[in-house]
Amino acid sequence: MRGVYLVAAELTRLSFIVSPTSRSALGADLLVTDQKCKRAFSVQVKTNARTFGFWLLGKKAKETVSATHIYVLVNIRNSVRSGERTEFFGVRSKTIARRGFHSGNWQNISRSKILDRENDWAAFGKAA
């Protein structure tokens, strides 16, 4: 849940209206709209606090593809020297479906496949 609220805070900072869904909502952790309610998005958040090279996604990630469904992949990094640093990767669901790889019942997306999207909110229509 920490990642969900970090993403909600960041999207709010970018002037979006953000609402967390109930924990039982399938596929969407956040519902997001712009200030004029002209563009709406469903957002799935995946968070890492220990392993930073990939995110484990459910097998439905390949099936849940929509122009308005976005994944925000989060790395929460802690370092004694630099403190906490949070990385956000905003990725359209079609990119997840195309770049992910399957391992049994799971789909994974590696950090190297989306590195160009760090702190990039273009999927929401915002410049990086």
C-alpha positions, 0 to 999 in steps of 0.5 A: 500500500505504501507504493499506492500512496506514494504514486497518489501523492505524486499524481496529486502533485502533478495536479491530477485528482486521485482516488484509491480503490477498495482493496478488492478492486481487480486491476486498478489501485487508483482511479485518476482524472485531470482537473477538468475531468476530461481524461480518466485513467485506471492505475495499477501500482507495483512496488519493490522495496528490496529487489529493483531489477524487475516487477512481478505481475499477474498473468492478466497483465497481458490481457488487461490492455487499454489506452487508459490503463497504466502501470506505475512501477515503483522502486523504494530505495534506502541508502545510509548515505543518500537516504530514501529515493523513490523511482517511478516508472509510468508505463502504458498497459500495452507496453507492459503486455508487449515487453513483459515475459512469462514465467509459468503463471506470472508475467515479469517486466524487467527494469532494463526494458522500461528504464527510459520511463523513469519519472516519466508521466507521459502516459498521463499526458504530462511531460517528464 
